[in-house]
């Protein structure tokens, strides 16, 4: 009998230094900041402990790491290992990547945020899809949004994107999934860290706004990375290849006409190194559209926390606006 290997996973436990900006027209809601993984409590337990319990129940992940300050997470009564880091989202992800790469070289690596409460069965179904797609450079599911926005409850304000799951089919609205599995060695990680910071800064904002902010930031990062290529005596083609692939894909995403296959190709062309793509033309980025809403409903507001049956601690680890 072939044993199924469990995958190392990093729970991102960083701090929102300030409350996120909600979309225009969203009134009467209160965005959260701080260490939501410990300040949001369900049944008297910190949310991050509930997340880790669900990961363990799924039997899909091991070992489990928490990327965040030991001063916040060091007293957890779980089997998770704390990677001590304080800082921005990209610094938190980088610390998790380096810790796992050192302990499990060459292994795929999963990420999940600490402010979402996934159903353990949903984790199992997603990982079955991942294993069917493996080996792949990245597994980035998209969550199908309900047609009736009111079914999202307090999360109805979250922006959706329109993707055509199969060529010739109708577009569907999707939400980002808060679980990903990646082959770190295949990816342009320094570029990804910069992009992650921009994505996080513009979360919950319309596509047009995100496009403007991200294009400015990404362009200067591309120039910097190409300069490093020149100094390293390598062909400086990153700026051209990323913009050539990314700009049409962003326009199609904005228009709601992009197919899942084209999006997968664009993500691979932008974020997977040219060297890896040349060596492994058979590999791909898998972005299935799935019906696993529990992995899309992250807690960004006090109202979303209450709707989930959570309470907010009265210390200063979570702030409200």
MARNUGU-292017 format. One record per residue (C-alpha): residue in one letter; x, y, z. Coordinates in nm, 3 decimals. Layout:
BEGIN
residu  x  y  z
A  X  Y  Z .
...
***
This chain:
BEGIN
residu  x  y  z
X  0.000  0.000  0.000 .
X  0.132  0.347  -0.095 .
X  0.122  0.588  0.196 .
X  -0.006  0.937  0.121 .
X  0.248  1.194  0.231 .
X  0.119  1.486  0.429 .
X  0.236  1.832  0.323 .
X  0.404  2.092  0.545 .
X  0.181  2.394  0.599 .
X  0.242  2.746  0.726 .
X  -0.039  2.931  0.903 .
X  0.017  3.301  0.841 .
X  -0.025  3.470  1.177 .
X  0.092  3.822  1.107 .
X  -0.063  4.142  1.232 .
X  -0.267  4.392  1.035 .
X  -0.098  4.715  1.147 .
X  -0.412  4.909  1.064 .
X  -0.767  4.824  0.967 .
X  -0.813  4.743  0.600 .
X  -0.997  4.980  0.369 .
X  -1.345  4.854  0.286 .
X  -1.493  4.907  -0.063 .
X  -1.670  5.232  -0.140 .
X  -2.035  5.224  -0.036 .
X  -1.985  4.980  0.251 .
X  -2.127  5.156  0.556 .
X  -2.187  5.047  0.912 .
X  -1.911  4.783  0.917 .
X  -1.600  4.793  1.132 .
X  -1.272  4.664  0.989 .
X  -1.036  4.481  1.224 .
X  -0.665  4.519  1.275 .
X  -0.413  4.346  1.499 .
X  -0.345  3.975  1.557 .
X  -0.682  3.838  1.455 .
X  -0.563  3.480  1.508 .
X  -0.564  3.528  1.884 .
X  -0.808  3.817  1.939 .
X  -1.095  3.654  1.750 .
X  -1.224  3.377  1.975 .
X  -1.473  3.099  1.906 .
X  -1.614  2.912  2.202 .
X  -1.353  3.076  2.420 .
X  -1.066  2.953  2.201 .
X  -0.835  3.162  1.985 .
X  -0.924  3.138  1.617 .
X  -0.578  3.012  1.526 .
X  -0.621  2.715  1.762 .
X  -0.946  2.630  1.581 .
X  -0.769  2.657  1.246 .
X  -0.491  2.423  1.357 .
X  -0.749  2.177  1.491 .
X  -0.921  2.169  1.151 .
X  -0.587  2.115  0.975 .
X  -0.510  1.823  1.205 .
X  -0.858  1.674  1.160 .
X  -0.814  1.675  0.782 .
X  -0.500  1.457  0.816 .
X  -0.357  1.630  0.508 .
X  -0.085  1.846  0.660 .
X  0.224  1.789  0.872 .
X  0.419  1.943  1.021 .
X  0.222  2.260  1.096 .
X  0.403  2.592  1.139 .
X  0.275  2.929  1.261 .
X  0.456  3.227  1.109 .
X  0.422  3.506  1.364 .
X  0.572  3.644  1.686 .
X  0.656  3.395  1.960 .
X  0.540  3.657  2.207 .
X  0.190  3.612  2.063 .
X  0.182  3.245  1.963 .
X  0.450  3.082  2.178 .
X  0.206  2.971  2.449 .
X  -0.025  2.779  2.213 .
X  -0.109  2.429  2.339 .
X  -0.084  2.274  1.994 .
X  0.176  2.073  1.809 .
X  0.247  2.363  1.573 .
X  0.598  2.508  1.556 .
X  0.618  2.886  1.580 .
X  0.845  3.061  1.329 .
X  0.928  3.384  1.509 .
X  0.868  3.679  1.276 .
X  0.721  4.025  1.310 .
X  0.655  4.243  1.011 .
X  0.473  4.278  0.681 .
X  0.290  3.999  0.496 .
X  0.588  3.938  0.268 .
X  0.827  3.914  0.565 .
X  0.589  3.666  0.730 .
X  0.567  3.448  0.419 .
X  0.942  3.467  0.363 .
X  1.011  3.347  0.718 .
X  0.772  3.054  0.670 .
X  0.929  2.961  0.337 .
X  1.282  2.969  0.475 .
X  1.191  2.764  0.783 .
X  1.019  2.490  0.584 .
X  1.275  2.488  0.302 .
X  1.548  2.429  0.558 .
X  1.362  2.147  0.731 .
X  1.198  1.989  0.424 .
X  1.407  2.071  0.116 .
X  1.224  2.012  -0.213 .
X  0.886  1.944  -0.050 .
X  0.570  2.122  -0.167 .
X  0.454  2.384  0.080 .
X  0.100  2.483  0.175 .
X  -0.014  2.818  0.315 .
X  -0.331  2.918  0.492 .
X  -0.427  3.241  0.668 .
X  -0.512  3.249  1.037 .
X  -0.837  3.444  0.990 .
X  -1.039  3.183  0.801 .
X  -1.206  2.876  0.954 .
X  -1.209  2.595  0.697 .
X  -1.422  2.284  0.720 .
X  -1.191  1.984  0.761 .
X  -1.386  1.794  0.494 .
X  -1.336  2.086  0.255 .
X  -0.962  2.067  0.315 .
X  -0.971  1.698  0.226 .
X  -1.162  1.761  -0.097 .
X  -0.926  2.039  -0.203 .
X  -0.617  1.832  -0.132 .
X  -0.762  1.544  -0.335 .
X  -0.777  1.787  -0.628 .
X  -0.421  1.895  -0.558 .
X  -0.293  1.538  -0.558 .
X  -0.473  1.471  -0.886 .
X  -0.298  1.774  -1.039 .
X  0.046  1.709  -0.891 .
X  0.322  1.756  -0.968 .
X  0.235  2.119  -1.039 .
X  0.414  2.446  -0.981 .
X  0.125  2.592  -0.782 .
X  -0.226  2.495  -0.673 .
X  -0.440  2.807  -0.635 .
X  -0.811  2.722  -0.614 .
X  -1.082  2.979  -0.679 .
X  -1.405  2.965  -0.479 .
X  -1.734  2.990  -0.666 .
X  -1.943  3.272  -0.517 .
X  -2.314  3.207  -0.458 .
X  -2.542  3.369  -0.716 .
X  -2.740  3.529  -0.437 .
X  -2.494  3.768  -0.272 .
X  -2.705  3.774  0.044 .
X  -2.595  3.414  0.103 .
X  -2.253  3.560  0.193 .
X  -2.407  3.740  0.490 .
X  -2.170  3.993  0.641 .
X  -1.911  3.902  0.376 .
X  -2.133  4.017  0.088 .
X  -1.912  4.325  0.041 .
X  -1.610  4.120  -0.067 .
X  -1.525  4.181  -0.435 .
X  -1.559  3.890  -0.678 .
X  -1.393  3.824  -1.013 .
X  -1.546  3.664  -1.320 .
X  -1.372  3.363  -1.476 .
X  -1.484  3.124  -1.749 .
X  -1.420  2.774  -1.604 .
X  -1.423  2.597  -1.942 .
X  -1.378  2.739  -2.292 .
X  -1.716  2.814  -2.448 .
X  -1.891  2.822  -2.110 .
X  -2.042  3.108  -1.915 .
X  -1.834  3.314  -1.670 .
X  -1.885  3.260  -1.298 .
X  -1.810  3.488  -1.004 .
X  -1.525  3.365  -0.785 .
X  -1.367  3.463  -0.455 .
X  -1.001  3.410  -0.360 .
X  -0.919  3.091  -0.171 .
X  -0.714  3.123  0.147 .
X  -0.532  2.793  0.096 .
X  -0.250  2.748  -0.156 .
X  0.009  2.480  -0.227 .
X  0.329  2.575  -0.410 .
X  0.662  2.444  -0.530 .
X  0.880  2.719  -0.386 .
X  1.180  2.619  -0.596 .
X  0.988  2.685  -0.917 .
X  0.877  3.037  -0.831 .
X  1.017  3.390  -0.860 .
X  0.996  3.431  -0.485 .
X  1.156  3.777  -0.451 .
X  0.913  3.912  -0.708 .
X  0.623  3.731  -0.538 .
X  0.704  3.886  -0.199 .
X  0.671  4.233  -0.352 .
X  0.347  4.143  -0.530 .
X  0.203  3.996  -0.210 .
X  0.261  4.322  -0.027 .
X  0.074  4.510  -0.302 .
X  -0.210  4.255  -0.311 .
X  -0.258  4.276  0.063 .
X  -0.249  4.654  0.062 .
X  -0.524  4.668  -0.203 .
X  -0.741  4.379  -0.080 .
X  -1.117  4.436  -0.085 .
X  -1.072  4.707  -0.349 .
X  -1.215  4.701  -0.708 .
X  -1.006  4.551  -0.990 .
X  -0.953  4.888  -1.161 .
X  -0.804  5.042  -0.844 .
X  -0.588  4.737  -0.774 .
X  -0.462  4.742  -1.133 .
X  -0.342  5.103  -1.109 .
X  -0.165  5.059  -0.775 .
X  -0.012  4.723  -0.856 .
X  0.113  4.818  -1.203 .
X  0.308  5.109  -1.059 .
X  0.464  4.900  -0.784 .
X  0.529  4.595  -1.000 .
X  0.691  4.796  -1.280 .
X  0.963  4.933  -1.052 .
X  1.017  4.589  -0.898 .
X  1.061  4.440  -1.246 .
X  1.320  4.701  -1.338 .
X  1.507  4.624  -1.016 .
X  1.500  4.249  -1.077 .
X  1.620  4.294  -1.436 .
X  1.908  4.507  -1.311 .
X  2.007  4.221  -1.083 .
X  1.998  3.990  -1.387 .
X  2.234  4.223  -1.574 .
X  2.476  4.231  -1.282 .
X  2.456  3.853  -1.270 .
X  2.531  3.830  -1.645 .
X  2.185  3.696  -1.727 .
X  1.945  3.812  -1.995 .
X  1.726  4.093  -1.850 .
X  1.391  3.978  -1.990 .
X  1.172  3.974  -1.679 .
X  1.004  4.312  -1.733 .
X  0.906  4.236  -2.091 .
X  0.790  3.878  -2.030 .
X  0.578  3.969  -1.725 .
X  0.413  4.273  -1.882 .
X  0.351  4.091  -2.212 .
X  0.179  3.807  -2.027 .
X  0.022  3.999  -1.742 .
X  -0.136  4.305  -1.902 .
X  -0.368  4.117  -2.143 .
X  -0.462  3.875  -1.864 .
X  -0.550  4.162  -1.628 .
X  -0.763  4.326  -1.897 .
X  -0.948  3.998  -1.963 .
X  -0.997  3.946  -1.588 .
X  -1.132  4.298  -1.556 .
X  -1.372  4.234  -1.848 .
X  -1.481  3.898  -1.704 .
X  -1.382  3.709  -2.019 .
X  -1.070  3.524  -1.909 .
X  -1.082  3.145  -1.920 .
X  -0.942  2.938  -1.638 .
X  -0.683  2.782  -1.874 .
X  -0.563  3.124  -1.989 .
X  -0.542  3.245  -1.631 .
X  -0.340  2.938  -1.533 .
X  -0.101  2.998  -1.825 .
X  -0.066  3.367  -1.734 .
X  0.007  3.295  -1.368 .
X  0.271  3.040  -1.469 .
X  0.430  3.279  -1.716 .
X  0.446  3.558  -1.459 .
X  0.542  3.380  -1.138 .
X  0.734  3.065  -1.244 .
X  1.096  3.115  -1.341 .
X  1.186  3.089  -1.711 .
X  1.453  2.834  -1.625 .
X  1.201  2.607  -1.451 .
X  0.948  2.638  -1.734 .
X  1.215  2.541  -1.985 .
X  1.323  2.239  -1.781 .
X  0.966  2.127  -1.700 .
X  0.733  2.214  -1.991 .
X  0.493  1.944  -1.872 .
X  0.424  2.119  -1.540 .
X  0.142  2.366  -1.488 .
X  -0.039  2.593  -1.245 .
X  -0.372  2.446  -1.131 .
X  -0.655  2.690  -1.050 .
X  -0.977  2.488  -1.024 .
X  -1.311  2.655  -0.950 .
X  -1.453  2.484  -0.642 .
X  -1.753  2.513  -0.410 .
X  -1.576  2.542  -0.075 .
X  -1.703  2.869  0.068 .
X  -1.548  2.817  0.413 .
X  -1.206  2.880  0.257 .
X  -1.311  3.216  0.112 .
X  -1.476  3.379  0.414 .
X  -1.186  3.537  0.596 .
X  -1.271  3.759  0.891 .
X  -1.192  4.119  0.800 .
X  -1.462  4.293  1.003 .
X  -1.621  4.282  1.346 .
X  -1.953  4.194  1.180 .
X  -1.804  3.888  1.006 .
X  -1.657  3.770  1.335 .
X  -1.993  3.803  1.512 .
X  -2.173  3.621  1.233 .
X  -1.933  3.329  1.273 .
X  -2.024  3.313  1.640 .
X  -1.694  3.462  1.749 .
X  -1.614  3.709  2.023 .
X  -1.341  3.972  2.023 .
X  -1.097  3.982  2.309 .
X  -1.076  4.304  2.505 .
X  -0.696  4.335  2.491 .
X  -0.509  4.546  2.238 .
X  -0.425  4.263  1.996 .
X  -0.722  4.352  1.779 .
X  -0.831  4.706  1.705 .
X  -1.155  4.822  1.549 .
X  -1.235  5.119  1.330 .
***
